[in-house]
């Protein structure tokens, strides 16, 4: 049986988002991690709580049309499909900063959400500006154009806007968020082909990178950042985990409803010590 994912590492894996105050991410007093997403099935909210039982590693509840999709994606969000083959050899030959980072973070998992646009927009916002400015822009835009999350999500959380909303944001609102024309136009171009971009997650890193960079304004760094944060290709079989469904009642659209719950039992991979490859 694999070692439990520690709370701090689980939070890092599920989050992988744009800084403190991210409207799509929150925690509560119980130590649970909340995240919202615009899934292929619609908006959803998920709450992940490390379990006290030795047999159960995490417990998850989800609400909204995207509830089941989020539960199915949870193992990847927790880094179950990390592939660290060859990573130790790369670390041995790497810069001392990289070696120290690997040594200080044993068991680190790199999560993936499987939603490329939700990673691409923050990556574009981070182009050519300091990180704090990019995070502020993300908060401002999500507060105004994001949608209320399903379920009893913490106050202030929002769901990532659909592509049509990004295309209709007027120039003065981009300016108010501190986003100049070049970055705004790049996001708008990406939103025009958003459906095609999501399908890139079925391709190899090299193919996805090549197609992402056909969009003016998206270069090597932005492509790598988006694919690192939200890569969805599975490298291990989902049979590596077992599940126990405690409720399958469907939630009401847009409301708290009755959550869909799932307990994830043993994570078979007991140790992961790397990051996703840069390409």
N, C-alpha and C positions, 0 to 999 in steps of 0.2 A: 504494500500500500504506500502510495506516495506521501510525501510530507505536505502538511497543510500549507497553502499559500498564506503568507503572513499578511496582516491587514494593510500595512504600509505598501507592500508590493502589489497587493490586489488593487488598492486604490490607484497606484500608478498605472497598472495595466488597463483598468477599466477607463481611466480618465484619458490620458494621452491627448489632452486638449489644451486650449489656449489660455493657460494661466489662471490665477486666482480670480474669483468673481465670474468665472465662465457660466453663463446662464443655462448651459446644457449639463452642468455637473454640480453636485452638491453632496454634503454629508450631513448626518444628523447626530443627535446626542447619544444615540445607541451605537454609533460607529458605523452605521450603514452608509453605503455609497449609492447615490441616486444619479441616474443619467437619463437624458431624453434623446430621442432620435427620430428622424423622419425615415421610417423603414419602407421597403417596397410595398408593405401592406397598409401603410399609413402611420400617423404619429403614435409613439409609444413611450412609456416611462418604465424604467426598471429600478428596483431597489435590491441591492446585494448586501448581505450581512454574513460575515464569517460566523460559522456555527460553533457552538461549544462542544458538541459531540465529536469524539475522535473518529467516528465512522462517517460523518458528514462534514465536508470541507466548507461549503458555502450554501446559504439559502437565498433564494431569489423570488421576488414577486414582480409582476409586470401588469401594466394597465394599458388600455387603449387598443385600437385596431392592430397595432404593431407588437402587441404583447408576446404572442407566441414566437414571432420572428426574433425578438430580443432574447428570449429564453434559449432558443436554439443557437443563437450566436454567442451566448455567454462563455462557453469553453474557450472560444477563440479570443474573446475579450480578456480572459484571464491568462492568456498565453499558453494554453494547452498545446497548440500546434507549433510552438517554437521549434525550430530546427537549428541546433547549435553544432552540427557536424562541422568539424574543421575550425571552430571558433578559437579553441585554445591555441592552435598553431598560429593563427593570425594574431592573437594577443601577444604571444611570445616575441613576435617580430614587430610589434606596433610601437607607437610613441609611448613614453613612460606615463603620460596622462591617461592613455587608453588602458594600459596595464593596471594602473592604480584604480581606475573606475571599475574594471572587471573584478579586481581583488576585493574592493570595498562593497560590492553589490552581488554577493553570491546568491544564486537562486532567482535573480532578476528575470521577470517575464515581460515580454513586449506584447501588449495586447493589440487586437485588431477589431474594428467594428464592422468592416465590410461595407462602409458607406463612403465612397471616394469624395463626393462633393463636400461632405461635412469636414473633410480634412483639407481639401483643396482651397476652399475659401479662406480659412485662417492662414494657410501657407502663403497665399497671394497677399493677404493683408500685412504679412511680416516682411514683404519685400522692401528693401531700401529704407526701412525705418527701424528705430529702436523697438524692442519687444514690448515695452510698456505702452507705446503708442498703438501698436497693432492690437494688443489686448483690449485697450480702451475702445478702439473702433469696433471690434467684435461685440463687446458688451452693448455699445450704443445701437448697433444695427440689429442685434437679436432682441433687445428690449423693445424696439419699435416695430420690427417686421416679423419676429418670431411669433409662434402661436402658443396659446396656453397649453400646458401639458396635460394629458389624461391622468386621472388618479389623484391621490393626495400628495402631490409633489411639494417639496419645500417652496416657500414663497420666493418669487422672483425667477423661478426657472422658466425657460422657454424652449420650444421645439424649433429646430432648424427650418427656415422658410423653404417652401418649394421653389423650383427653378423659375417659374413665372413671376414670383414676387421679386427675386433678385433682378430680373430683367426690367421691372417697372419702377425700381427705386430712382427717384429724380436726382438730378445732379446736385441740387442744394443739400439733399440729405446725405449724400456721400461726403460733401464738403463739411457738413456739420459733424460727421463722424471722424473727420480728419483724414479722409481717403481722397487722394488726388485723382485726376482723370485717368492716368495710366493704369493704376491698380483697379479702379472701378470698371474700366472698359474690359480688362482681362477677366474679371469675375463675370461680367455680363456675357462675354464671348463663351466662357465655360458653361454658363447656365443655358445657353442656347442649345448646346449639345450634351446636356446633363445625362440624358438617358443612355447615350452612347458611352459616356465616360464611365458610368457605373458598370457597364459590360466589360470594361478593361480589366476588372478584377478577376476575370476568368483567364486572362492571358499571363504569359511569363512577365517577369519584371522588365526584361529588355523590350518586349513588344509594347507593354503598357507605357514605358518611358518614351519610346519613339512616337507613339500616337499622342500622348499628352503634350509633347513638345511641338506638335504641329499647330497648337493654339498660340497665336502671338501673345507674348507676355509671360509664357510659361517656359522656364529654362530648366537646366539640370537640377539646381537646388530645389526649386518649387516642386518639380516632379518627384524627386527623391523624398522630400518631406511628406508629401501627400501619400505616397505609396507606403512609406514607413509606418505612418500612423494608422492607416485604415486597410492594410492589405488583407484580403479575405481568402486567399487560396489556402486550402488545408493541406498540411504535410503529414498528418497522421490520421488514422481512422477514428471516427467518433466512437467506436466501440471501446476506446481506451477509458471511457467513463461509463458509469451507470447512473441512472436517474430514478427518482421516485416522485411521481406526480401526486401531489396531495390535493389538488383541486383543478378542475378543468372548466370551471364556470366562466363564461365569457363576460368580459367587462362591458359596461355601457359606453358608447362612444362619447368621448369628451368628458366623462364624469368619473367619479371614483370607482363606481361599480364594484364587482367582486373580482379580486385580482386572480390572475393565473399564477400558481406557485410551482416552484420546482426546487428540489434539493439535489445538489451535485455531490456525489459521493467521492470515492478515491480518485485523485488525479494521478494517473499512472507515471507521468514523467516527474521524477522526484527532484530534479535539479536543472535549472537553466541559467546559464551564466553569460549570455551574450545579447547583442542587439541584432536587429534585422540587418542583412547585408546592405551596403550603401546603394546598390543599384535597384 
